[in-house]
């Protein structure tokens, strides 16, 4: 039997990892800790002596890094936490499972908040009021800054009453 100084070699879903026994046993009664501490636990090794575990090799680095340093990266998508939570459940790393569950909940709350904020977005619009024949050209001129002086106002600038401010809330997608 190898001493504790020797790295433990793992083949998880075809990806190879090396870690210490201290890392593996650092978080209580995980499946990995049981695997390497119990001599009766049957381990399947590949041709190079790596202990084979039939799990997703792309998710396992998050489990192993949690065992090493107790942290988890931040993700924008809740499904990533859910995927890691599945692995934490399989490997019986309860602390990681709880952390993932908390992040999924935080993500759901943030999404709800964002949806509420999006529903209550306010907009400010300037309304140009003028006699119908002048409304479209006046609006274009006012928006482009090229208001053409005309006989209707003498100075070429419409009176303040010709404009108004209107606030509204967007309640639906458009």
N, CA, C and O of each residue as an XYZ file, in Angstrom:
696
protein
N       0.846     -1.193      0.000
C       0.000      0.000      0.000
C       0.878      1.238      0.000
O       1.883      1.300      0.707
N       0.482      2.246     -0.816
C       1.260      3.465     -0.920
C       1.075      4.328      0.313
O       0.002      4.334      0.915
N       2.113      5.056      0.691
C       2.024      5.965      1.824
C       1.238      7.210      1.474
O       0.891      7.424      0.312
N       0.951      8.040      2.480
C       0.125      9.223      2.253
C       0.838     10.279      1.414
O       0.185     11.174      0.877
N       2.168     10.197      1.287
C       2.890     11.181      0.489
C       2.666     10.982     -1.010
O       2.851     11.915     -1.791
N       2.272      9.786     -1.414
C       2.069      9.510     -2.833
C       0.775     10.128     -3.313
O      -0.243     10.052     -2.626
N       0.803     10.742     -4.491
C      -0.460     11.295     -5.006
C      -1.430     10.186     -5.384
O      -1.032      9.085     -5.765
N      -2.695     10.501     -5.269
C      -3.726      9.573     -5.692
C      -4.102      9.944     -7.117
O      -4.361     11.108     -7.423
N      -4.128      8.953     -7.970
C      -4.397      9.192     -9.379
C      -5.818      8.728     -9.707
O      -6.209      7.593     -9.433
N      -6.577      9.660    -10.308
C      -7.966      9.379    -10.628
C      -8.207      9.557    -12.121
O      -7.660     10.460    -12.753
N      -9.031      8.683    -12.662
C      -9.498      8.801    -14.034
C     -11.010      8.959    -13.926
O     -11.734      7.992    -13.685
N     -11.476     10.193    -14.108
C     -12.903     10.470    -13.976
C     -13.448     10.788    -15.363
O     -13.147     11.832    -15.941
N     -14.249      9.875    -15.878
C     -14.848     10.063    -17.192
C     -13.840     10.238    -18.305
O     -14.123     10.911    -19.296
N     -12.672      9.647    -18.159
C     -11.638      9.748    -19.186
C     -10.648     10.871    -18.955
O      -9.649     10.957    -19.670
N     -10.891     11.734    -17.981
C      -9.936     12.799    -17.634
C      -9.160     12.369    -16.409
O      -9.712     11.807    -15.463
N      -7.888     12.640    -16.445
C      -7.005     12.198    -15.351
C      -6.696     13.334    -14.391
O      -6.486     14.481    -14.786
N      -6.678     12.973    -13.123
C      -6.416     13.931    -12.053
C      -5.474     13.299    -11.047
O      -5.505     12.089    -10.823
N      -4.636     14.129    -10.445
C      -3.764     13.685     -9.346
C      -4.030     14.601     -8.156
O      -4.139     15.819     -8.298
N      -4.129     13.994     -6.994
C      -4.364     14.771     -5.779
C      -3.788     14.013     -4.591
O      -3.371     12.862     -4.720
N      -3.770     14.657     -3.454
C      -3.234     14.018     -2.249
C      -4.350     13.346     -1.463
O      -5.527     13.667     -1.623
N      -3.962     12.422     -0.623
C      -4.926     11.748      0.246
C      -5.519     12.743      1.239
O      -6.672     12.605      1.648
N      -4.735     13.740      1.622
C      -5.236     14.770      2.545
C      -6.389     15.545      1.909
O      -7.377     15.855      2.574
N      -6.257     15.853      0.624
C      -7.339     16.550     -0.079
C      -8.571     15.659     -0.138
O      -9.681     16.111      0.144
N      -8.385     14.418     -0.496
C      -9.501     13.479     -0.632
C     -10.233     13.281      0.688
O     -11.460     13.186      0.704
N      -9.503     13.219      1.790
C     -10.110     12.949      3.088
C     -10.441     14.203      3.886
O     -10.873     14.109      5.035
N     -10.243     15.371      3.293
C     -10.410     16.626      4.020
C     -11.820     17.043      4.349
O     -12.010     17.916      5.196
N     -12.830     16.450      3.710
C     -14.214     16.876      3.947
C     -15.085     15.732      4.429
O     -16.128     15.440      3.845
N     -14.653     15.098      5.485
C     -15.481     14.099      6.155
C     -15.674     12.795      5.414
O     -14.729     12.212      4.882
N     -16.894     12.359      5.389
C     -17.226     11.024      4.904
C     -17.627     11.015      3.429
O     -18.661     10.451      3.074
N     -16.842     11.617      2.594
C     -17.171     11.608      1.166
C     -16.905     10.220      0.587
O     -16.208      9.401      1.185
N     -17.468      9.983     -0.570
C     -17.260      8.706     -1.246
C     -15.783      8.519     -1.586
O     -15.270      7.404     -1.497
N     -15.099      9.582     -1.970
C     -13.667      9.481     -2.282
C     -12.859      9.114     -1.041
O     -11.943      8.294     -1.104
N     -13.210      9.735      0.094
C     -12.503      9.413      1.336
C     -12.683      7.941      1.677
O     -11.722      7.271      2.055
N     -13.907      7.430      1.548
C     -14.173      6.021      1.830
C     -13.417      5.127      0.859
O     -12.905      4.075      1.241
N     -13.351      5.544     -0.380
C     -12.693      4.767     -1.425
C     -11.207      4.517     -1.116
O     -10.681      3.430     -1.352
N     -10.552      5.553     -0.584
C      -9.114      5.443     -0.348
C      -8.739      5.100      1.090
O      -7.582      4.783      1.364
N      -9.698      5.158      2.008
C      -9.351      4.825      3.392
C      -9.763      3.406      3.764
O      -9.227      2.836      4.714
N     -10.696      2.838      3.037
C     -11.181      1.502      3.341
C     -10.507      0.490      2.408
O     -10.774      0.497      1.207
N      -9.644     -0.376      2.935
C      -8.947     -1.339      2.072
C      -9.894     -2.351      1.418
O      -9.522     -2.990      0.433
N     -11.096     -2.504      1.944
C     -12.045     -3.439      1.366
C     -12.826     -2.840      0.186
O     -13.496     -3.556     -0.557
N     -12.724     -1.524      0.034
C     -13.441     -0.850     -1.045
C     -12.793     -1.240     -2.375
O     -11.600     -1.011     -2.578
N     -13.564     -1.817     -3.262
C     -13.030     -2.287     -4.544
C     -12.871     -1.107     -5.486
O     -13.832     -0.396     -5.779
N     -11.654     -0.910     -5.953
C     -11.351      0.164     -6.886
C     -10.992     -0.440     -8.241
O     -10.244     -1.415     -8.321
N     -11.531      0.150     -9.295
C     -11.210     -0.277    -10.645
C     -10.108      0.630    -11.170
O     -10.249      1.852    -11.146
N      -9.023      0.050    -11.639
C      -7.911      0.847    -12.158
C      -7.809      0.668    -13.663
O      -8.092     -0.399    -14.209
N      -7.387      1.768    -14.326
C      -7.159      1.664    -15.763
C      -5.758      1.111    -16.012
O      -5.062      0.761    -15.059
N      -5.336      1.027    -17.259
C      -4.052      0.411    -17.625
C      -2.851      1.123    -17.002
O      -1.816      0.499    -16.768
N      -2.980      2.425    -16.732
C      -1.864      3.176    -16.143
C      -1.953      3.267    -14.612
O      -1.154      3.972    -13.996
N      -2.886      2.585    -14.008
C      -2.995      2.571    -12.551
C      -3.862      3.681    -11.975
O      -3.893      3.860    -10.757
N      -4.558      4.421    -12.809
C      -5.460      5.456    -12.312
C      -6.759      4.797    -11.872
O      -7.282      3.922    -12.562
N      -7.279      5.218    -10.720
C      -8.547      4.693    -10.224
C      -9.656      5.278    -11.085
O      -9.816      6.495    -11.168
N     -10.427      4.389    -11.732
C     -11.462      4.827    -12.651
C     -12.775      5.075    -11.921
O     -13.240      4.250    -11.135
N     -13.362      6.243    -12.208
C     -14.677      6.603    -11.670
C     -15.521      7.025    -12.865
O     -15.161      7.948    -13.596
N     -16.622      6.358    -13.054
C     -17.477      6.595    -14.216
C     -18.423      7.768    -13.967
O     -19.617      7.586    -13.731
N     -17.863      8.967    -14.026
C     -18.635     10.208    -13.854
C     -18.160     11.218    -14.891
O     -17.225     10.949    -15.644
N     -18.807     12.384    -14.928
C     -18.487     13.433    -15.890
C     -17.142     14.085    -15.539
O     -16.997     14.731    -14.501
N     -16.183     13.899    -16.420
C     -14.851     14.443    -16.180
C     -14.768     15.953    -16.293
O     -13.793     16.550    -15.837
N     -15.781     16.590    -16.899
C     -15.783     18.049    -16.997
C     -16.347     18.705    -15.733
O     -16.049     19.867    -15.459
N     -17.135     17.992    -14.982
C     -17.702     18.530    -13.743
C     -16.787     18.259    -12.543
O     -16.779     19.021    -11.576
N     -16.028     17.181    -12.616
C     -15.226     16.758    -11.470
C     -14.199     17.798    -11.004
O     -13.952     17.884     -9.801
N     -13.582     18.598    -11.901
C     -12.625     19.592    -11.393
C     -13.211     20.524    -10.336
O     -12.497     20.961     -9.434
N     -14.504     20.831    -10.440
C     -15.136     21.691     -9.436
C     -15.240     20.977     -8.092
O     -15.079     21.598     -7.041
N     -15.506     19.682     -8.126
C     -15.554     18.891     -6.890
C     -14.167     18.848     -6.264
O     -14.006     19.095     -5.068
N     -13.167     18.533     -7.081
C     -11.798     18.419     -6.575
C     -11.280     19.764     -6.052
O     -10.636     19.811     -5.003
N     -11.554     20.848     -6.768
C     -11.120     22.163     -6.283
C     -11.824     22.553     -4.994
O     -11.229     23.212     -4.142
N     -13.087     22.155     -4.838
C     -13.771     22.399     -3.575
C     -13.093     21.628     -2.451
O     -12.910     22.163     -1.358
N     -12.720     20.381     -2.706
C     -12.018     19.594     -1.689
C     -10.672     20.228     -1.342
O     -10.227     20.162     -0.196
N     -10.038     20.833     -2.319
C      -8.725     21.467     -2.090
C      -8.839     22.770     -1.308
O      -8.088     22.988     -0.357
N      -9.775     23.642     -1.699
C      -9.776     24.985     -1.106
C     -11.117     25.436     -0.534
O     -11.204     26.527      0.031
N     -12.159     24.623     -0.667
C     -13.444     24.954     -0.059
C     -14.225     26.043     -0.770
O     -15.131     26.634     -0.182
N     -13.893     26.319     -2.026
C     -14.618     27.369     -2.740
C     -15.165     26.847     -4.068
O     -14.824     25.758     -4.529
N     -16.007     27.654     -4.645
C     -16.676     27.316     -5.892
C     -16.678     28.567     -6.753
O     -16.944     29.655     -6.241
N     -16.393     28.451     -8.038
C     -16.418     29.653     -8.880
C     -17.837     30.190     -9.034
O     -18.813     29.487     -8.771
N     -17.935     31.433     -9.461
C     -19.240     32.040     -9.724
C     -19.640     31.782    -11.164
O     -18.823     31.875    -12.080
N     -20.897     31.461    -11.343
C     -21.443     31.231    -12.680
C     -22.653     32.127    -12.878
O     -23.321     32.510    -11.917
N     -22.929     32.454    -14.130
C     -24.119     33.235    -14.457
C     -25.352     32.352    -14.609
O     -26.480     32.831    -14.490
N     -25.143     31.077    -14.868
C     -26.263     30.174    -15.114
C     -26.439     29.208    -13.940
O     -25.483     28.590    -13.472
N     -27.683     29.097    -13.480
C     -27.988     28.209    -12.350
C     -27.763     26.747    -12.706
O     -27.441     25.948    -11.827
N     -27.922     26.379    -13.963
C     -27.785     24.970    -14.350
C     -26.379     24.449    -14.062
O     -26.202     23.254    -13.827
N     -25.380     25.328    -14.077
C     -24.013     24.884    -13.765
C     -23.911     24.441    -12.305
O     -23.281     23.428    -11.999
N     -24.533     25.204    -11.413
C     -24.553     24.810     -9.999
C     -25.326     23.510     -9.815
O     -24.937     22.654     -9.020
N     -26.424     23.369    -10.557
C     -27.223     22.140    -10.462
C     -26.413     20.927    -10.926
O     -26.513     19.852    -10.335
N     -25.616     21.097    -11.977
C     -24.783     19.999    -12.477
C     -23.717     19.612    -11.447
O     -23.468     18.429    -11.217
N     -23.100     20.608    -10.837
C     -22.077     20.330     -9.810
C     -22.736     19.724     -8.580
O     -22.142     18.881     -7.908
N     -23.958     20.147     -8.281
C     -24.678     19.594     -7.135
C     -24.940     18.099     -7.333
O     -24.898     17.330     -6.372
N     -25.212     17.684     -8.579
C     -25.372     16.255     -8.865
C     -24.090     15.491     -8.540
O     -24.136     14.407     -7.958
N     -22.958     16.059     -8.916
C     -21.675     15.403     -8.635
C     -21.394     15.391     -7.140
O     -20.905     14.397     -6.602
N     -21.704     16.495     -6.470
C     -21.508     16.559     -5.015
C     -22.351     15.502     -4.312
O     -21.928     14.908     -3.321
N     -23.544     15.278     -4.839
C     -24.414     14.251     -4.276
C     -23.801     12.863     -4.499
O     -23.770     12.040     -3.584
N     -23.319     12.611     -5.707
C     -22.713     11.311     -6.006
C     -21.487     11.056     -5.135
O     -21.331      9.974     -4.570
N     -20.618     12.062     -5.030
C     -19.377     11.902     -4.263
C     -19.587     12.118     -2.765
O     -18.638     12.026     -1.987
N     -20.819     12.404     -2.362
C     -21.185     12.601     -0.951
C     -20.371     13.703     -0.287
O     -19.885     13.543      0.832
N     -20.227     14.826     -0.991
C     -19.564     16.003     -0.425
C     -20.688     16.970     -0.039
O     -21.085     17.838     -0.816
N     -21.177     16.792      1.172
C     -22.377     17.498      1.635
C     -22.200     19.016      1.636
O     -23.120     19.740      1.257
N     -21.040     19.507      2.054
C     -20.817     20.956      2.088
C     -20.923     21.565      0.695
O     -21.501     22.639      0.534
N     -20.376     20.895     -0.307
C     -20.453     21.379     -1.685
C     -21.894     21.338     -2.175
O     -22.348     22.254     -2.861
N     -22.596     20.300     -1.832
C     -24.003     20.178     -2.227
C     -24.815     21.341     -1.646
O     -25.627     21.940     -2.351
N     -24.602     21.658     -0.383
C     -25.313     22.758      0.268
C     -24.941     24.104     -0.359
O     -25.803     24.961     -0.556
N     -23.653     24.284     -0.669
C     -23.210     25.525     -1.299
C     -23.865     25.691     -2.677
O     -24.323     26.782     -3.017
N     -23.909     24.630     -3.458
C     -24.551     24.683     -4.776
C     -26.034     25.000     -4.645
O     -26.564     25.806     -5.410
N     -26.699     24.384     -3.696
C     -28.130     24.643     -3.485
C     -28.364     26.109     -3.131
O     -29.315     26.723     -3.614
N     -27.498     26.666     -2.291
C     -27.615     28.082     -1.927
C     -27.401     28.975     -3.149
O     -28.113     29.963     -3.327
N     -26.427     28.634     -3.986
C     -26.165     29.429     -5.202
C     -27.328     29.317     -6.194
O     -27.654     30.296     -6.864
N     -27.951     28.153     -6.298
C     -29.116     27.996     -7.179
C     -30.235     28.901     -6.673
O     -30.895     29.576     -7.464
N     -30.449     28.915     -5.370
C     -31.486     29.765     -4.782
C     -31.174     31.245     -5.006
O     -32.066     32.016     -5.360
N     -29.917     31.649     -4.803
C     -29.518     33.037     -5.041
C     -29.748     33.415     -6.504
O     -30.219     34.512     -6.807
N     -29.418     32.518     -7.380
C     -29.596     32.752     -8.815
C     -31.075     32.926     -9.155
O     -31.430     33.802     -9.944
N     -31.936     32.100     -8.568
C     -33.381     32.205     -8.804
C     -33.914     33.536     -8.284
O     -34.744     34.171     -8.934
N     -33.443     33.956     -7.121
C     -33.888     35.232     -6.559
C     -33.410     36.395     -7.420
O     -34.159     37.347     -7.643
N     -32.183     36.329     -7.900
C     -31.653     37.389     -8.762
C     -32.434     37.458    -10.071
O     -32.696     38.545    -10.585
N     -32.803     36.307    -10.604
C     -33.581     36.269    -11.841
C     -34.962     36.888    -11.623
O     -35.440     37.655    -12.459
N     -35.599     36.554    -10.502
C     -36.906     37.141    -10.178
C     -36.808     38.653    -10.058
O     -37.657     39.381    -10.571
N     -35.766     39.122     -9.377
C     -35.563     40.556     -9.196
C     -35.369     41.246    -10.546
O     -35.922     42.320    -10.785
N     -34.588     40.629    -11.419
C     -34.332     41.188    -12.742
C     -35.617     41.235    -13.567
O     -35.865     42.212    -14.273
N     -36.431     40.189    -13.480
C     -37.701     40.168    -14.200
C     -38.630     41.258    -13.679
O     -39.302     41.924    -14.467
N     -38.674     41.449    -12.360
C     -39.502     42.507    -11.785
C     -39.003     43.877    -12.219
O     -39.798     44.761    -12.537
N     -37.697     44.049    -12.233
C     -37.128     45.326    -12.655
C     -37.447     45.598    -14.118
O     -37.779     46.723    -14.491
N     -37.346     44.565    -14.941
C     -37.635     44.725    -16.364
C     -39.103     45.074    -16.588
O     -39.428     45.845    -17.492
N     -39.995     44.506    -15.762
C     -41.421     44.802    -15.895
C     -41.742     46.245    -15.517
O     -42.695     46.827    -16.035
N     -40.964     46.810    -14.634
C     -41.284     48.145    -14.141
C     -40.349     49.219    -14.694
O     -40.157     50.259    -14.065
N     -39.776     48.975    -15.848
C     -38.908     49.981    -16.448
C     -39.734     51.203    -16.832
O     -40.788     51.072    -17.455
N     -39.272     52.362    -16.471
C     -39.966     53.592    -16.822
C     -39.235     54.262    -17.965
O     -38.010     54.207    -18.064
N     -40.013     54.895    -18.824
C     -39.456     55.628    -19.950
C     -40.005     57.039    -19.935
O     -41.117     57.283    -19.468
N     -39.235     57.942    -20.438
C     -39.664     59.334    -20.540
C     -39.676     59.678    -22.022
O     -38.688     59.477    -22.729
N     -40.794     60.195    -22.476
C     -40.969     60.504    -23.890
C     -41.471     61.929    -24.017
O     -42.355     62.354    -23.272
N     -40.914     62.655    -24.947
C     -41.411     63.996    -25.235
C     -42.408     63.893    -26.369
O     -42.116     63.332    -27.425
N     -43.592     64.443    -26.137
C     -44.664     64.392    -27.118
C     -44.749     65.750    -27.798
O     -44.788     66.783    -27.129
N     -44.778     65.749    -29.103
C     -44.924     66.975    -29.869
C     -46.389     67.085    -30.260
O     -46.943     66.199    -30.911
N     -47.003     68.184    -29.852
C     -48.389     68.409    -30.202
C     -48.454     69.572    -31.180
O     -47.912     70.645    -30.916
N     -49.105     69.361    -32.288
C     -49.262     70.410    -33.297
C     -50.465     70.056    -34.138
O     -50.942     68.922    -34.092
N     -50.964     71.007    -34.905
C     -52.060     70.669    -35.816
C     -51.627     69.518    -36.710
O     -50.462     69.441    -37.101
N     -52.557     68.621    -37.037
C     -52.247     67.399    -37.780
C     -51.348     67.611    -38.990
O     -50.392     66.850    -39.141
N     -51.579     68.576    -39.855
C     -50.691     68.693    -41.026
C     -49.245     68.998    -40.650
O     -48.328     68.696    -41.414
N     -49.036     69.597    -39.472
C     -47.678     69.962    -39.070
C     -47.033     68.930    -38.147
O     -45.822     68.981    -37.930
N     -47.796     68.011    -37.608
C     -47.310     67.115    -36.558
C     -46.086     66.311    -36.987
O     -45.068     66.352    -36.296
N     -46.147     65.590    -38.091
C     -45.020     64.745    -38.501
C     -43.779     65.560    -38.833
O     -42.710     65.258    -38.303
N     -43.869     66.608    -39.708
C     -42.657     67.381    -40.006
C     -42.093     68.076    -38.775
O     -40.877     68.175    -38.614
N     -42.979     68.557    -37.906
C     -42.527     69.236    -36.694
C     -41.806     68.262    -35.770
O     -40.772     68.602    -35.195
N     -42.338     67.068    -35.625
C     -41.701     66.061    -34.775
C     -40.328     65.699    -35.305
O     -39.369     65.612    -34.539
N     -40.224     65.489    -36.602
C     -38.924     65.152    -37.201
C     -37.944     66.300    -37.013
O     -36.789     66.091    -36.641
N     -38.417     67.510    -37.273
C     -37.543     68.673    -37.142
C     -37.092     68.869    -35.701
O     -35.934     69.200    -35.445
N     -38.009     68.664    -34.765
C     -37.650     68.826    -33.354
C     -36.641     67.776    -32.925
O     -35.721     68.070    -32.161
N     -36.804     66.566    -33.405
C     -35.885     65.491    -33.029
C     -34.517     65.643    -33.677
O     -33.511     65.259    -33.081
N     -34.461     66.181    -34.859
C     -33.178     66.326    -35.550
C     -32.508     67.657    -35.263
O     -31.351     67.866    -35.629
N     -33.236     68.569    -34.602
C     -32.658     69.872    -34.297
C     -32.693     70.830    -35.475
O     -32.034     71.869    -35.454
N     -33.442     70.491    -36.481
C     -33.523     71.323    -37.682
C     -34.914     71.920    -37.829
O     -35.534     71.819    -38.888
N     -35.389     72.529    -36.782
C     -36.724     73.111    -36.815
C     -36.719     74.292    -37.772
O     -35.971     75.250    -37.575
N     -37.540     74.230    -38.796
C     -37.599     75.256    -39.838
C     -38.475     76.402    -39.365
O     -39.636     76.182    -39.022
N     -37.937     77.643    -39.337
C     -38.787     78.776    -38.941
C     -39.974     78.869    -39.881
O     -39.836     78.703    -41.093
N     -41.077     79.119    -39.344
C     -42.271     79.209    -40.174
C     -43.202     80.278    -39.655
O     -43.021     80.800    -38.555
N     -44.199     80.599    -40.454
C     -45.103     81.683    -40.072
C     -45.958     81.345    -38.857
O     -46.468     82.250    -38.196
N     -46.126     80.047    -38.548
C     -47.021     79.692    -37.451
C     -46.554     80.201    -36.091
O     -47.382     80.470    -35.221
N     -45.218     80.342    -35.886
C     -44.724     80.843    -34.586
C     -43.806     82.043    -34.746
O     -43.288     82.545    -33.748
N     -43.601     82.490    -35.884
C     -42.781     83.677    -36.110
C     -41.311     83.434    -35.893
O     -40.516     83.636    -36.811
N     -40.919     83.005    -34.704
C     -39.502     82.811    -34.392
C     -38.991     81.485    -34.924
O     -37.780     81.265    -34.966
N     -39.878     80.608    -35.326
C     -39.471     79.285    -35.766
C     -39.407     78.291    -34.625
O     -39.190     77.100    -34.849
N     -39.594     78.768    -33.397
C     -39.578     77.889    -32.236
C     -41.008     77.746    -31.741
O     -41.657     78.748    -31.440
N     -41.506     76.535    -31.650
C     -42.882     76.377    -31.189
C     -43.010     76.791    -29.726
O     -42.048     76.694    -28.964
N     -44.178     77.245    -29.340
C     -44.359     77.624    -27.933
C     -44.229     76.396    -27.040
O     -44.427     75.266    -27.487
N     -43.903     76.623    -25.809
C     -43.699     75.544    -24.851
C     -44.926     74.623    -24.772
O     -44.782     73.426    -24.523
N     -46.088     75.155    -24.974
C     -47.307     74.362    -24.885
C     -47.383     73.300    -25.984
O     -48.170     72.359    -25.875
N     -46.586     73.435    -27.026
C     -46.630     72.465    -28.128
C     -45.937     71.157    -27.758
O     -46.080     70.154    -28.457
N     -45.205     71.171    -26.683
C     -44.502     69.968    -26.237
C     -45.046     69.536    -24.891
O     -45.574     70.351    -24.135
N     -44.919     68.278    -24.598
C     -45.339     67.776    -23.305
C     -44.468     66.603    -22.920
O     -43.783     66.033    -23.769
N     -44.484     66.243    -21.675
C     -43.713     65.095    -21.205
C     -44.688     64.053    -20.697
O     -45.648     64.362    -19.991
N     -44.426     62.834    -21.066
C     -45.319     61.738    -20.723
C     -44.477     60.618    -20.140
O     -43.496     60.205    -20.758
N     -44.833     60.117    -18.971
C     -44.122     58.993    -18.384
C     -45.033     57.779    -18.401
O     -46.236     57.886    -18.164
N     -44.449     56.626    -18.683
C     -45.229     55.402    -18.685
C     -44.357     54.253    -18.222
O     -43.130     54.349    -18.193
N     -45.012     53.173    -17.864
C     -44.332     51.964    -17.408
C     -44.560     50.865    -18.428
O     -45.677     50.662    -18.905
N     -43.499     50.164    -18.753
C     -43.607     49.049    -19.684
C     -44.054     47.818    -18.912
O     -43.306     47.290    -18.090
N     -45.258     47.365    -19.172
C     -45.796     46.203    -18.481
C     -45.689     44.935    -19.308
O     -45.815     43.835    -18.769
N     -45.462     45.067    -20.588
C     -45.418     43.899    -21.456
C     -44.208     43.981    -22.363
O     -43.665     45.058    -22.609
N     -43.799     42.831    -22.851
C     -42.737     42.813    -23.843
C     -43.284     43.373    -25.141
O     -44.450     43.167    -25.478
N     -42.434     44.083    -25.866
C     -42.881     44.576    -27.162
C     -41.781     44.410    -28.176
O     -41.956     44.767    -29.341
